[in-house]
């Protein structure tokens, strides 16, 4: 008595599933991308702002120590008036 296999012989269904998942993983990997949010970009810029602010503070400190710092009385008065108008 001879038994003939019906369908393809030597096919491993698990191997096909493995190949399919590997192919999908490769496709997903090629489509991945990174986006930096607006907030993250602002945080990166904040570091440079801090350096510029520190440089300006150092410059003002030097002017005060040397006695060369000049106050603009009109600008101070203008800012005081704006402050009191906006904070009633």
C-alpha distance (Angstrom), angle and dihedral (degrees) to the residues before:
residue distance angle dihedral
X1 . . .
X2 3.82 . .
X3 3.78 123.9 .
X4 3.77 115.5 -155.9
X5 3.78 118.7 -162.5
X6 3.75 114.4 -122.4
X7 3.79 112.8 -140.4
X8 3.80 128.8 12.2
X9 3.77 116.2 -28.2
X10 3.78 122.1 -138.9
X11 3.80 96.3 24.6
X12 3.76 114.3 141.9
X13 3.84 110.1 -158.3
X14 3.80 91.2 -162.3
X15 3.79 90.5 57.2
X16 3.81 89.9 54.4
X17 3.81 90.7 51.1
X18 3.80 90.6 49.8
X19 3.81 91.6 51.0
X20 3.81 90.5 48.9
X21 3.82 93.8 51.5
X22 3.81 91.1 46.8
X23 3.81 90.7 51.3
X24 3.81 91.6 49.2
X25 3.80 91.1 48.3
X26 3.80 90.4 52.6
X27 3.81 91.6 49.6
X28 3.80 91.9 49.3
X29 3.78 91.9 47.9
X30 3.78 91.3 56.0
X31 3.81 91.6 51.1
X32 3.82 97.1 49.7
X33 3.77 116.5 111.2
X34 3.76 137.9 169.9
X35 3.79 124.3 -128.3
X36 3.77 123.4 -167.9
X37 3.77 112.5 -143.9
X38 3.78 123.7 -128.2
X39 3.80 90.1 -111.4
X40 3.81 92.0 54.1
X41 3.79 90.6 50.9
X42 3.81 89.9 51.1
X43 3.80 89.9 51.3
X44 3.80 89.9 52.4
X45 3.80 90.0 51.2
X46 3.81 90.8 46.6
X47 3.79 89.7 67.2
X48 3.81 90.6 60.6
X49 3.81 90.1 44.8
X50 3.79 89.4 55.4
X51 3.81 90.9 52.9
X52 3.81 92.1 48.7
X53 3.80 90.8 47.1
X54 3.80 91.6 50.4
X55 3.81 90.9 49.5
X56 3.81 90.8 51.8
X57 3.81 91.4 48.2
X58 3.80 90.7 50.7
X59 3.80 90.2 50.4
X60 3.83 92.2 49.7
X61 3.80 90.7 46.9
X62 3.80 90.0 53.7
X63 3.82 91.8 49.0
X64 3.81 91.5 50.5
X65 3.81 92.6 47.9
X66 3.83 91.2 48.6
X67 3.81 92.4 45.4
X68 3.80 93.0 -122.2
X69 3.82 97.3 113.1
X70 3.82 110.8 117.8
X71 3.81 122.5 -161.9
X72 3.81 117.9 -147.4
X73 3.83 102.9 -138.7
X74 3.81 93.5 -164.8
X75 3.82 92.0 54.8
X76 3.81 91.2 48.1
X77 3.82 92.1 49.3
X78 3.80 91.7 46.9
X79 3.81 92.4 51.5
X80 3.82 91.4 47.2
X81 3.81 91.6 52.5
X82 3.82 91.5 47.8
X83 3.80 90.3 49.5
X84 3.79 95.0 51.9
X85 3.80 93.2 44.1
X86 3.80 92.4 52.6
X87 3.82 97.3 42.2
X88 3.78 103.8 54.1
